Every structure is written in structure tokens, then in C-alpha cells.
Amino acid sequence: TPSHPNPVPAMGSSQSGQATPLLTACQPGSSGPGGPQLVTVIRSGAWGMGEEEDTWPVEVPADSTVETLKEQIEELYDVPRPLQKLCATSDPASQGLEGSMRVDSLGQRRVYLHPNESASMSDLDPEIVDAAREAAGAEAMAQLMMASIQETMETSRAVEESLQGVLYNVHFHRPADCGGQAAGKTVTLTLEALALSGDVSKLVELELFGREGVEPAYLMFEGQHLPADMPLYYAGIEEGKTVQVVKDAPPAMEEDLQLLLESMQNEEQLALG
């Protein structure tokens, strides 16, 4: 593989940063008999990467053809050969150089790299096409997901802003079959729409029992236990709704309590044993 005299810039980047002598095609034999040819290829602005032209040095063997030059451009700058159109002028509509033309016959002419507008997907390597499609599909899916998440967040923010300062009168009922000092009792609290269920539960206990922790008390609305971090509004609780204050813990919490109880019993047995 021919050596590269300078660091290879990414496709679309400029090595010089400004217009420079656009082509230096070494005269035959200028690098010694049979020596390599150093060709400066100009990526034109027709690629849609900005109006400025980029200078790409490419080194090929002395007996190389234009097709060999295209192969080197593909290897060094990741531009597939079917997409390349090498011309002697800066006009993208000009006639492309024949692939069989020898590089050493170019003399001091400028060689421009234009996009080959006649190329189709069938001209490309199937692996390259599949990889591009997969990348495009993954990118499109990621963009769709990000757009969905952003839309949801914006909607949530808008809802929360609209609920600032909104108050609900909510009833909390302790079923009679729960027993205890508050059995059958109902209290009404004025609460913010975005109040968290966990905070509300503490207020309800104070109203029903005078303090927290007197009896098991869990908030349930329409047959569902309320998570401690769920705002009332998102649980569907609005003005005039009634929330049950039950004694049975949520299933997951019951399992945790059972495991804790068994652990305590095991520790007690070990201590006694």
C-alpha cells in the first residue's frame, strides 16, 4: 500500500484551511525511475459540505491509472469509488476522466473530485449499503425516541405549570372493617393537586389517629394502592374524590415485611441458640 506523506483528514475537512496550489501532479520520473506519483486531488464544493474546496494529497505507483487513483481515494478518504467522478476542471458537469487513463499522463492539470450523480445504490458494495441502512435506521429510531421523550417531558412540564396553585378538597375514608379508633371515619383535606401521596398519607394519619404510626394506614384509590412518590393529579384524584385508608399493605410491601419478620426471627433464634 502506498505510504501517505501527511496525516489523513476526515472526508470534508480541509488540510490547508485555505486555497493552495490545487494540484501538483509530479512529472513522470520526478520521484526517480518507477517512483510513486504524488497527486493532489481537489474535493469540490459540489459534495454539499461547504463551498470551500479541500486539498487531498494522494500517492500512487508510477504506472497507476485513474481507476487506481480512485481506489486510493476510497482507502484514504472513505469515498466509495462508484460515487467518485474525477475531472480535469472544477465544473461538476464536465466530462470525467477515463478509468484507464494513466496518472503520469495528467501532467500539470488540476484533478477535481466531484460526486458521480449517475451512481445508484446498486453500484455500491452491498455490505456498505446494508451498513448505511442499519446506521440510518438506528439513527432514525434514536431520533424518534428522543423526540417522543422530549414531547412527553414538555407535556408534563406544561401540565405541572398549569396545576401550580390548584387545590382539591379530597375525602379520606377509613373502612369500618378496619377496626380501631378511626373505623368508619371520614376526614376532608384541602390539598395541592401535585401533592405526593406519601406526604398526604402522613397528614391523613394525623387527622384520623392524632399521630403517625398508631395503626397501619395505606392510601388506596379505585382499588389501587398509591405509590408514595405519585402526585394526586397523576393518580386521577381530583376535587371531591374519596380515597380509602386501608390497613392492608400493598402486596410488594407485605412480602418485604414478611422477609423482614423472618430475618428478625432467625436472628433471634441464633442469639438464643
C-alpha positions in Angstrom: 0.0 0.0 0.0 1.4 3.4 -1.0 2.6 5.5 2.0 0.9 8.7 2.9 3.2 11.7 3.4 0.8 13.7 5.6 -1.9 12.9 8.2 -5.2 12.0 6.5 -8.0 14.4 7.2 -11.6 13.2 7.5 -13.8 13.5 4.5 -15.0 17.0 4.1 -12.1 18.5 6.1 -9.5 20.9 4.7 -5.9 20.1 5.1 -4.6 23.6 4.4 -7.6 25.7 5.6 -7.3 27.9 2.5 -6.9 27.7 -1.2 -3.5 26.4 -2.1 -2.0 25.3 -5.4 -4.8 22.8 -6.2 -2.8 20.1 -7.9 0.8 19.0 -8.0 0.9 16.0 -10.3 4.6 15.0 -10.4 6.1 14.7 -13.8 6.9 11.1 -14.8 10.1 10.0 -13.2 10.2 13.0 -10.9 10.5 10.6 -7.9 13.1 8.6 -9.7 12.6 5.8 -12.2 9.5 3.9 -11.4 8.9 6.1 -8.4 5.5 6.9 -7.0 3.3 9.7 -8.3 2.0 12.4 -5.8 -1.3 13.7 -6.9 -3.3 16.5 -5.2 -7.0 15.8 -5.6 -9.5 18.7 -5.1 -12.7 17.8 -3.4 -15.1 20.3 -4.9 -17.9 22.2 -3.1 -20.5 20.1 -5.1 -20.4 17.5 -2.3 -22.6 19.8 -0.2 -20.0 20.1 2.6 -19.5 23.8 2.2 -18.4 26.0 -0.6 -14.7 25.7 0.1 -12.6 23.2 -1.8 -10.4 20.7 0.1 -7.0 19.6 -0.9 -6.3 15.9 -0.6 -2.8 14.5 -1.4 -2.8 11.0 -2.8 0.2 8.9 -3.6 0.0 6.1 -6.2 2.6 3.9 -8.1 4.1 5.3 -11.2 2.2 3.1 -13.6 -1.2 3.8 -11.9 -4.4 4.6 -13.8 -7.2 6.9 -12.8 -9.0 3.8 -11.5 -6.1 3.1 -9.2 -6.3 6.7 -8.0 -9.9 6.3 -7.2 -9.1 3.2 -5.2 -6.6 5.2 -3.1 -9.1 7.9 -2.6 -11.6 5.4 -1.3 -9.0 3.8 1.0 -7.6 7.1 2.4 -10.8 9.3 2.5 -13.7 6.8 2.6 -15.3 7.9 -0.6 -16.7 4.8 -2.4 -15.4 4.6 -6.0 -18.8 4.5 -7.6 -19.5 7.9 -6.1 -16.4 9.5 -7.4 -16.1 11.5 -10.6 -12.6 12.7 -11.3 -12.4 15.6 -13.8 -9.8 18.0 -15.2 -11.9 21.1 -14.4 -13.8 22.5 -11.4 -17.1 22.2 -13.3 -19.1 19.2 -11.9 -20.8 18.8 -15.3 -17.5 18.3 -17.2 -16.5 15.0 -18.7 -15.0 12.6 -16.2 -11.5 11.1 -16.7 -11.4 7.6 -18.2 -10.5 5.0 -15.6 -7.9 3.5 -17.9 -6.0 6.9 -18.3 -2.5 6.7 -16.8 -1.9 9.1 -13.9 1.5 10.1 -15.3 -0.2 11.5 -18.4 -2.1 14.1 -16.4 0.9 16.5 -16.5 0.2 19.7 -14.5 -3.6 19.6 -14.9 -5.8 20.1 -12.0 -7.8 17.0 -10.9 -11.1 17.6 -9.2 -13.2 15.2 -7.3 -16.9 15.7 -8.0 -19.9 13.5 -6.9 -20.9 11.0 -9.5 -24.6 11.9 -9.9 -25.3 8.9 -12.1 -24.3 6.4 -9.4 -27.1 4.3 -7.9 -27.3 2.1 -4.8 -26.8 -1.0 -6.9 -23.3 0.3 -7.8 -22.2 0.2 -4.2 -20.8 -2.7 -2.2 -23.9 -4.5 -0.7 -22.1 -4.6 2.7 -21.6 -0.8 2.6 -25.3 -0.3 1.6 -26.5 -2.6 4.4 -24.3 -0.9 7.0 -25.5 2.5 5.9 -29.1 1.4 6.0 -28.7 0.0 9.5 -26.9 3.1 10.7 -29.6 5.3 9.2 -32.3 3.1 10.7 -30.7 3.2 14.2 -30.3 6.9 14.0 -33.9 7.4 12.8 -35.1 5.3 15.7 -33.0 7.1 18.2 -34.2 10.5 16.9 -37.8 9.2 17.1 -37.4 8.1 20.7 -35.7 11.3 21.7 -38.5 13.3 20.1 -41.1 11.2 21.9 -39.3 11.6 25.3 -38.9 15.4 24.7 -42.6 15.7 23.8 -43.6 13.8 26.9 -41.4 15.9 29.1 -42.7 19.1 27.6 -46.3 18.0 28.0 -45.6 17.0 31.6 -44.0 20.4 32.3 -46.9 22.2 30.8 -49.4 20.2 32.9 -47.4 20.8 36.1 -47.2 24.5 35.3 -51.0 24.7 34.8 -51.5 22.9 38.2 -49.4 25.3 40.2 -51.6 26.6 43.0 -54.6 24.3 42.2 -56.2 22.9 45.3 -58.5 19.9 45.7 -60.9 19.0 48.5 -60.3 15.3 48.9 -62.2 12.9 51.3 -60.3 10.1 53.1 -62.4 7.3 54.5 -61.3 4.6 57.0 -63.5 1.5 56.3 -65.4 0.2 59.3 -64.0 -3.3 58.9 -60.5 -2.0 59.6 -61.5 -1.7 63.2 -59.5 0.6 65.6 -60.2 4.1 66.8 -60.9 5.6 63.3 -63.1 2.8 61.9 -65.8 4.2 59.6 -64.5 7.8 60.0 -64.1 10.2 57.1 -62.0 13.3 57.0 -61.6 16.0 54.3 -58.4 17.7 53.5 -57.6 20.6 51.1 -54.5 19.6 49.2 -52.4 20.7 46.3 -53.0 18.9 43.0 -49.3 17.9 42.8 -49.0 16.8 46.5 -47.2 13.5 46.8 -49.2 10.6 48.1 -46.6 9.8 50.7 -46.8 13.3 52.2 -50.6 13.2 52.1 -50.7 9.8 53.9 -48.9 11.4 56.9 -51.4 14.2 57.1 -54.3 11.7 56.9 -52.8 9.7 59.8 -52.6 12.9 61.9 -56.3 13.7 61.2 -57.5 10.1 61.9 -55.3 9.0 64.7 -53.7 12.1 66.1 -50.2 11.0 65.2 -48.3 8.8 62.8 -47.8 5.1 63.3 -50.8 4.4 65.6 -52.4 1.9 63.1 -51.4 0.6 59.7 -52.8 3.0 57.1 -52.3 2.9 53.4 -54.0 5.0 50.8 -56.0 3.3 48.1 -57.9 4.8 45.2 -60.2 2.9 42.9 -58.7 -0.4 44.0 -55.1 0.6 43.6 -52.5 1.4 46.3 -51.0 4.8 45.8 -47.2 4.9 45.5 -45.6 7.3 47.9 -44.0 9.4 45.1 -47.1 9.7 42.9 -48.8 13.2 42.8 -52.5 13.2 43.5 -53.3 14.5 40.0 -51.5 11.7 38.2 -53.3 9.2 40.3 -56.6 10.5 39.0 -57.5 12.2 42.3 -59.4 15.5 41.8 -61.9 17.7 43.5 -64.4 15.8 45.6 -62.8 12.3 45.2 -62.7 9.8 48.0 -59.6 7.8 48.9 -59.8 4.7 51.1 -57.4 4.5 54.1 -56.9 0.7 54.4 -54.9 -1.4 56.8 -53.5 -3.9 54.3 -50.1 -3.1 52.9 -49.5 -3.3 49.1 -48.5 -6.9 48.0 -44.9 -6.0 47.5 -44.7 -4.3 50.8 -46.3 -7.3 52.5 -43.6 -9.5 51.0 -40.9 -7.1 52.3 -42.4 -7.1 55.8 -42.7 -10.9 55.8 -39.0 -11.2 54.8 -38.0 -8.7 57.5 -40.0 -10.6 60.1 -38.5 -13.9 59.1 -35.0 -12.4 59.2 -35.7 -11.0 62.7 -36.9 -14.4 63.9 -33.9 -16.1 62.5 -31.5 -13.7 64.2 -33.4 -14.1 67.5 -33.1 -17.9 67.3 -29.4 -17.7 66.6 -29.0 -15.4 69.6 -30.9 -17.8 71.8 -29.2 -20.8 70.4 
